[in-house]
């Protein structure tokens, strides 16, 4: 029996052919539009795969693959031990009739052994996903709820049209945030400030991101509410839970705020922090 059939990768596979490898590539945005659509169809119907994707995005696909490899190695060792036991039994059967008849493997015993292997797969899978989804940290909450602002959306204010801004905007839309951020800083506009804040967040420069978000809030333009939520997520990334909670409480109590619902969700998540 092929022990690969018991690999933890198999828990991702479904009859329509979505493999663990395809699933990981989807998490890394490495699939074609058609391939991505097939995975999204699966996600729409599978809470398990949706939870798995959340876990992969939380820890990164590289760490997730390493965990799967470790789990598969443990499974291989267990299955190999089972094959070795079978070999010993076959050897005993070649001995004279004095060999104990009880050593002959019955179908039920072999089935029990492979069911034990399957149970190990389930336990490893459960343990893996418990690990992926915990512990809850300020950073994990921020990563779950922060969404980089769509570069094609205009909230208001005078729209910048300089060559530097246009170049920065294209880099931003291409997700080249480290190149876009300093260019946005060269342009004096509310849009540039806000896009710079998002860009610095995406490259992990949270002090600069928080500074830009605060500047946007101070100007009170159409981007202010987006900046308030962005600042709250940046504060969580900086482990400043107290200030993030205060900001989120203000948003949660304002029924007209664009982020009222999200603020309430995040407050529930960070309740225990």
N, C-alpha and C positions, 0 to 999 in steps of 0.2 A: 504494500500500500504506500502511496506517495505521501511522505510526511509534509510536503509543501501544502497539501490540502488542509492541514491544520494550522498553517501560518496565520498570524493575527491579521495579515493583509486581507484574508478572505472574508472577514466580517464586513468589509466595505463593498465587496462585489455583489452585483445584482444581476438578474437574468438578462438585462439589456446590454450588459458588457461594460459597465462603468467600473474601472479597476481602481485600486488604491493609488496607483501611480497617476492616473488621470485626475483623481480627486486632489492629490497634492499639487499637481500642476495648475488646477483650477484655483487653489488657494494662493498660488504664486502668480496668477494672471498670465499663465504661459500657454493657454489653450486658444485655438481658433474660435471665432464667433460661434460656429456650428457646434463644436465640441463643448464649449462653455454652456450653450443652450441645453444640451443633453444633460449635463450635470445639474443645471438649474431645475430642469424637470424633475430630476430625482430629489433634489432638495425640497421642492414644493410638496412632495408626498412622503418625506422621511424625516421624522423628528430626530432619529438617531444620527443621520448624516448631517443634519443642520447643527446639532450639538457638537459633532466631531469637527466640523468646519470652524466653529467658534473656538474650540480648544486649540486647533492647529494655528489659527490666527493669533491666539493669545501667546503661545510659546514659540511660534515660528516653525516652519516646515522642517528645517534641518534637525531641530531637537526632537520633533515628533518622529521623524524617520529613524533617528538614533534609538528612540524608545521602542519602536516597532522591531528594529533589528535585534535589540536585546531580548525582547519578548520571544521573537522567532528562534533565537539561539537556545533559549530555555526549552521551548517546545521541541526543537530538534533533538536536544539531549534526552528529553523524556521519551520521545518516540523511538530513538535509537536504543534506549535501555529496554524498551518493549521488544524490539527486534532481536536484541541480544538474548533476552529471555526465551524467545521462540527458538533461537538457534540451539540453546542449551537443551530445550525439550526435545528437539529433533535428534540431537546427539544421544540423549538418553534412550530414545526409542530404538536406536540401532544396537543397543546393548542386548544381552541375553534376556530371556523371559523373566529373569529375577528382578528386572528394573521395576520400581513401583508404578503400578498402573495409574496412580493418582496424578503423576506428573504430566500425563497427556492433556494438552490444552483443549478444552471443550469450546465450542462456539460461544457459549455464554461468557466464559472467562475472557476470551479474546475481545468480545464485545465490551465487557466491563472495562478492560484495559484501555480501549480506544475511547470509550465514553469518559474515562478519567482524563485522557489527554484533551478531549473536547472541553471538559469542565475547566481544565487549566487555562485553555484559551479564553473562556468566558471570564474567569477570575482575573486573568492578566488584562483583558480588555477593560473590565470594570475598574481595576486598580489604575490603569493608565488614564482613563477618562476622569477619575476622581482627582488624579494628580494634575491633569491638564486644567481642570476647572477650579483648582484651589492651589494655594490659599488666596482668598480675596485680598487684593491690595489696592491702594489708591490708584496706582498705575494701571492695573488691569481694568478698573472701572473706566478710567479716562480713555484707554484704548478701545473699549467697547463702544463708548458713546461719542467720541470725537469724530467728526466727519469733515474732511478738508472741503472748504467752500468751493462750489462749482464756479469755475472761472467765467462761465457764460451768463451768470445771473447778475443783474444790476439792481442794487437796493435804492439807489438815489445818489444825489450829489453830482457835481460836474464830472463828466467822464474824461479821463486822461487820454490824450491821443499822441503823446510824444513818442519818438522812436524808441527811447529807452523803455518806456512803459509797455509798448507793444511787444518789444523783445522779451521783457520780463514775463508778460502775460503768456506768451507762447511757451516759454520755458516752464511756467507754472502749469499750463494745460498738459504739457508733456511729462509732468511730475518730476521735473529737474529742479527741485526746490532749493538745493544748495547754490545753484547758479542764479535762480530767480530772486532770492531774498535780497542780496545786496543791491541789485538793480532797482527793486521796488523802493529801497531806502533812498534812492537818488531822486525820486519823484515826489513832489509835494501834493498829495491828494489823499482823500479818505480811502479810496479804493486801494491805493498802493500800500497804505498803512495796514489795512486789513489783510491784503494778500501777503504782505511781508510777515505778519503775525502768524498766519497759517503756515507759511513756508518754514519759518524758524521752528514752529512746533514740529513739523514733519521731520526735520533733521535733528531734533533733540536739543535745540538751543532754547531752553524754556525761559531763561531770564530775558532774552531778547524778545521772545514771543509774548511774554506777559507784558513787557513794556509797550509793545505795539498795540496789544489788545486794549490796554488802559488808555492809550492815546486816542484810539477809536472811540471808546466809551466817553471820554472827555469831550469829544467833538459833538456827540449827541446826534449823529447823522443816522441814516437808515440802516447802517451796519452795526449800530450800537448794541442791539439785542443779540445779534450773532456773536459780537465780540464779548459780551458778558458771559455767554455760555462757553465760548472758547477759552476765556480767562479762567473760568471755574475748572475746566478740564486741565488747563496748564498748571493751576495750583495743585491739583491732585497729582500730576506727574512730578511736582516738586515736593510731594508729601505734606503739603500745607493744607491738611484736611479741614482745620477749623475755619480758615478764611474761605475755602471752597464751599463749605457747608453754609456759611452766612450768605454768600452770594447766591447760592442755589435756593436758599429759603426765600430770599427776596423775589426771585423769579417764580417760584412755586406759588407764592401768594398773590401774584399779579395775573389775574385771569386773562388779561389782554396781551400778555407777553408771548412772543412766538415760541418760546421754549418752556412754557409752563409744564406741559406733560412730561417732557424729557427731564426737567429739573426734579420733578417729583419722583420719577423712576430712579434717578441717580441717588437722590436722598435716601430712598429705601435701600439701595445697594450698599451705601456707605454707613448705614445705621450702626453697624457693629465695629466699624473701624475706630 
